[in-house]
Amino acid sequence: MAPSVAEIASNALNSVTNGVHKVDLKETKKDVKEPAYPFYFPYFDVSEKFPPTEIFEHVDPGSRADPAKPHLLTSAVKTHDVSPYIGTEVKGVQISQLSKEGLDELALYAAERKVLLFRDQDFKDLTPEKQIEITKYFGPIQVHPTSGNVKDFPEFHVVYRGPERDGFKEYHGANRSSKVYWHSDVSYEKQPPGTTFFFLLEQPSGGGDTLFLSQVEAYNRLSPEFQKRLEGLTAVHTAVPQAEHSAKRGGPVRREPVESVHPVVRRHPVTGEKALYVNPQFTEHIVGFKEEGSQYLLNFLYDHIAKGSDFQIRATYEPGTVVVWDNRLTAHSATADYESDERRHAVRLTPQAEVPIPA
């Protein structure tokens, strides 16, 4: 019998000194600069444990927003739509200075435009307490069960690739032709994320962008009869492979991996838009379908979203960029189009939202 995740994690814990597994910055090559923001260097404590996530009542802040968004989109703000279906660049406003009304409007704007690229932000230089305070306004922040976090601040999900460690190889292996990996963050949670925040601390000299796509437009492109067939279907989203992978490489499993059943097509609680809600990273199978039929349908949907270049964007980064997106309506992928000896260091804060609403 194969060992359970708990047994794998227990064996890994016995092999890690003092229960902490992290890269020692002192071991960095002498000709490599230390991270500009060492406070956010990924921290892995395999003895760190958290209880199961409990169901909570969620009211989306966007439901309280003034549709005109006078507190967010003032006369000083300039916007540019990256594409008709998804993505808007925003300049002239500081997220850190928004009132509650402005944060409500931000949630609505993120739902409407799917992805917002806020430029010239001071967000990365705020205290961690302030960063958490702002993002908690949108919901309880998900504590990732396996990824690197920040010591004493498990709310931070650290994304890191650099001379000291190659996050792509660690998570996806070295034997892949493509590093594109479409997903919606932690969709296995009972209440997956809504309005999500991501900010870069250091970026490579070129590349390192994030690909985003609109799951709303992906759904809209399907024929009406096909849409009808999808509505009412549910799928299992699982955290088990992620937990097993972390345990096998000596990483943490902070809570027992969960599996959740979500609608294949979900409805946004504020805008009412319908969106596909499947992704190749966490969706395991269609409930009620035999294995071959389930995989055939999922593969069709994965292929459909991957080839939808006309409802995708490439989010670029500048110093001070904060990307805010609605995880309920999008999928995304990192890009590994830069040399592994260059550093890309970023942080995600991931507020959870409602239990997915069936279309």
KEKOLTI-14448 format. One line per 5 residues: for each residue x, y, z of C-alpha. Coordinates in steps of 0.2 Angstrom, whole numbers, plus 5000, padded with zeros to 4 digits. Layout:
residues N
X/Y/Z ~ ...
//
This chain:
residues 359
5000/5000/5000 ~ 5006/5017/4996 ~ 5011/5028/5010 ~ 4998/5042/5015 ~ 5002/5061/5014
5004/5061/5033 ~ 5017/5047/5032 ~ 5027/5055/5018 ~ 5027/5071/5028 ~ 5032/5062/5044
5047/5054/5035 ~ 5052/5070/5028 ~ 5051/5079/5044 ~ 5063/5067/5052 ~ 5076/5071/5038
5075/5090/5040 ~ 5086/5098/5054 ~ 5075/5107/5067 ~ 5060/5105/5057 ~ 5065/5120/5046
5069/5118/5027 ~ 5075/5134/5019 ~ 5089/5140/5008 ~ 5103/5148/5018 ~ 5108/5164/5010
5125/5162/5016 ~ 5127/5148/5004 ~ 5123/5160/4989 ~ 5137/5161/4977 ~ 5149/5175/4980
5145/5184/4964 ~ 5127/5184/4966 ~ 5118/5198/4975 ~ 5107/5194/4990 ~ 5089/5197/4988
5083/5215/4989 ~ 5069/5210/5001 ~ 5076/5196/5012 ~ 5062/5198/5024 ~ 5051/5189/5010
5063/5175/5006 ~ 5053/5159/5006 ~ 5053/5150/5022 ~ 5048/5132/5024 ~ 5044/5125/5042
5039/5107/5040 ~ 5033/5107/5058 ~ 5021/5121/5055 ~ 5003/5115/5056 ~ 4986/5123/5054
4968/5116/5057 ~ 4956/5113/5043 ~ 4949/5129/5035 ~ 4931/5132/5042 ~ 4916/5138/5031
4912/5156/5034 ~ 4900/5168/5027 ~ 4907/5180/5013 ~ 4899/5196/5007 ~ 4909/5202/4992
4915/5220/4994 ~ 4910/5224/4976 ~ 4892/5222/4981 ~ 4893/5238/4991 ~ 4902/5248/4977
4896/5263/4968 ~ 4896/5257/4950 ~ 4903/5274/4945 ~ 4918/5271/4956 ~ 4921/5289/4961
4933/5285/4976 ~ 4944/5274/4965 ~ 4943/5282/4947 ~ 4946/5300/4952 ~ 4950/5313/4939
4968/5310/4942 ~ 4968/5292/4937 ~ 4972/5286/4920 ~ 4967/5269/4913 ~ 4971/5259/4898
4962/5243/4893 ~ 4975/5230/4888 ~ 4962/5220/4879 ~ 4943/5221/4876 ~ 4939/5206/4887
4952/5206/4901 ~ 4965/5218/4909 ~ 4966/5236/4913 ~ 4982/5246/4917 ~ 4978/5259/4931
4989/5274/4935 ~ 4987/5289/4947 ~ 4980/5280/4963 ~ 4988/5272/4978 ~ 4980/5256/4984
4987/5260/5001 ~ 4977/5276/5002 ~ 4960/5270/4997 ~ 4945/5272/5009 ~ 4933/5257/5012
4923/5264/4998 ~ 4938/5264/4986 ~ 4942/5246/4991 ~ 4924/5241/4987 ~ 4925/5249/4970
4942/5240/4968 ~ 4933/5223/4970 ~ 4920/5228/4958 ~ 4932/5234/4945 ~ 4943/5218/4947
4927/5208/4944 ~ 4922/5218/4928 ~ 4940/5219/4921 ~ 4946/5203/4928 ~ 4964/5209/4930
4970/5226/4935 ~ 4988/5232/4934 ~ 4991/5246/4946 ~ 5007/5255/4942 ~ 5019/5265/4953
5013/5258/4970 ~ 5021/5259/4987 ~ 5013/5243/4992 ~ 5029/5232/4993 ~ 5037/5245/5005
5022/5245/5017 ~ 5024/5235/5033 ~ 5018/5217/5032 ~ 5004/5220/5044 ~ 4998/5234/5033
4999/5223/5018 ~ 4989/5210/5027 ~ 4976/5223/5034 ~ 4972/5229/5016 ~ 4970/5213/5008
4960/5205/5023 ~ 4946/5218/5018 ~ 4942/5206/5004 ~ 4941/5190/5014 ~ 4951/5179/5026
4968/5177/5018 ~ 4971/5159/5013 ~ 4986/5151/5022 ~ 4995/5140/5008 ~ 4997/5122/5014
5014/5119/5005 ~ 5022/5134/4998 ~ 5036/5145/5005 ~ 5029/5159/5016 ~ 5037/5172/5027
5042/5168/5045 ~ 5029/5173/5057 ~ 5018/5178/5043 ~ 5010/5163/5035 ~ 4998/5173/5025
5011/5177/5012 ~ 5013/5165/4998 ~ 5031/5168/4991 ~ 5035/5165/4973 ~ 5053/5164/4970
5065/5159/4956 ~ 5083/5164/4957 ~ 5101/5158/4959 ~ 5098/5150/4976 ~ 5083/5140/4970
5073/5136/4955 ~ 5054/5136/4959 ~ 5049/5130/4942 ~ 5060/5114/4943 ~ 5054/5111/4961
5036/5112/4957 ~ 5034/5106/4939 ~ 5050/5096/4936 ~ 5064/5099/4923 ~ 5057/5087/4910
5044/5098/4902 ~ 5044/5106/4885 ~ 5033/5120/4890 ~ 5033/5130/4907 ~ 5015/5136/4904
5004/5129/4917 ~ 4986/5137/4917 ~ 4977/5137/4934 ~ 4966/5146/4946 ~ 4974/5148/4963
4970/5134/4976 ~ 4953/5130/4968 ~ 4953/5115/4979 ~ 4948/5125/4994 ~ 4929/5124/4999
4929/5143/4997 ~ 4942/5147/4984 ~ 4950/5165/4982 ~ 4941/5180/4975 ~ 4950/5197/4974
4969/5192/4974 ~ 4985/5203/4976 ~ 5002/5200/4968 ~ 5017/5211/4969 ~ 5035/5209/4963
5050/5213/4974 ~ 5063/5209/4961 ~ 5061/5206/4942 ~ 5073/5199/4929 ~ 5080/5210/4916
5067/5204/4903 ~ 5053/5192/4904 ~ 5045/5185/4919 ~ 5027/5191/4914 ~ 5011/5182/4920
4999/5176/4907 ~ 4980/5178/4911 ~ 4964/5173/4902 ~ 4946/5177/4905 ~ 4936/5161/4909
4920/5172/4906 ~ 4925/5174/4888 ~ 4931/5156/4887 ~ 4913/5151/4892 ~ 4905/5164/4880
4914/5157/4865 ~ 4906/5140/4867 ~ 4890/5136/4858 ~ 4874/5138/4867 ~ 4870/5120/4867
4887/5116/4874 ~ 4885/5129/4887 ~ 4868/5121/4893 ~ 4877/5104/4894 ~ 4891/5111/4905
4879/5120/4917 ~ 4874/5108/4931 ~ 4890/5098/4930 ~ 4902/5098/4945 ~ 4920/5093/4946
4932/5087/4960 ~ 4946/5099/4964 ~ 4960/5091/4974 ~ 4975/5097/4984 ~ 4982/5079/4987
4995/5079/4973 ~ 5002/5096/4978 ~ 5003/5089/4996 ~ 5011/5073/4991 ~ 5024/5082/4980
5029/5094/4994 ~ 5031/5080/5006 ~ 5042/5070/4995 ~ 5054/5084/4992 ~ 5055/5088/5011
5043/5102/5011 ~ 5029/5106/5023 ~ 5011/5100/5023 ~ 5003/5112/5035 ~ 4986/5104/5035
4978/5089/5028 ~ 4975/5091/5009 ~ 4957/5094/5004 ~ 4946/5089/4990 ~ 4930/5100/4985
4916/5098/4972 ~ 4913/5114/4962 ~ 4902/5118/4948 ~ 4910/5117/4931 ~ 4902/5134/4927
4901/5146/4941 ~ 4892/5163/4943 ~ 4900/5179/4950 ~ 4890/5185/4965 ~ 4891/5203/4960
4892/5204/4941 ~ 4882/5188/4938 ~ 4894/5183/4924 ~ 4896/5165/4921 ~ 4913/5158/4920
4922/5141/4917 ~ 4929/5134/4933 ~ 4941/5120/4928 ~ 4960/5120/4927 ~ 4973/5107/4924
4982/5109/4940 ~ 4969/5105/4952 ~ 4953/5099/4943 ~ 4953/5080/4944 ~ 4937/5073/4936
4919/5077/4932 ~ 4907/5070/4944 ~ 4896/5056/4937 ~ 4907/5053/4922 ~ 4917/5038/4919
4936/5041/4918 ~ 4937/5042/4899 ~ 4923/5054/4897 ~ 4928/5065/4911 ~ 4946/5066/4904
4940/5069/4886 ~ 4928/5084/4892 ~ 4941/5091/4903 ~ 4955/5090/4890 ~ 4943/5099/4877
4940/5113/4890 ~ 4959/5114/4894 ~ 4963/5115/4876 ~ 4950/5128/4873 ~ 4956/5140/4886
4975/5137/4882 ~ 4972/5141/4863 ~ 4961/5157/4867 ~ 4974/5170/4863 ~ 4961/5183/4859
4955/5182/4877 ~ 4972/5181/4885 ~ 4984/5195/4890 ~ 5002/5195/4895 ~ 5003/5205/4911
5020/5215/4912 ~ 5029/5221/4927 ~ 5037/5238/4931 ~ 5045/5243/4948 ~ 5030/5246/4959
5017/5236/4950 ~ 5003/5227/4960 ~ 4992/5215/4950 ~ 4975/5213/4957 ~ 4964/5200/4949
4948/5190/4952 ~ 4952/5172/4954 ~ 4934/5167/4951 ~ 4934/5173/4933 ~ 4952/5170/4927
4966/5157/4925 ~ 4984/5162/4924 ~ 5001/5155/4922 ~ 5019/5161/4926 ~ 5032/5162/4912
5049/5155/4913 ~ 5056/5165/4899 ~ 5072/5171/4908 ~ 5088/5163/4913 ~ 5088/5154/4930
5102/5164/4937 ~ 5091/5179/4937 ~ 5080/5183/4951 ~ 5061/5184/4951 ~ 5054/5187/4968
5036/5190/4971 ~ 5022/5189/4985 ~ 5004/5184/4983 ~ 4990/5188/4996 ~ 4975/5177/4993
4959/5182/5001 ~ 4946/5168/5001 ~ 4928/5171/4994 ~ 4911/5162/4994 ~ 4907/5144/4990
4906/5144/4971 ~ 4889/5148/4965 ~ 4883/5136/4951 ~ 4878/5145/4935
//
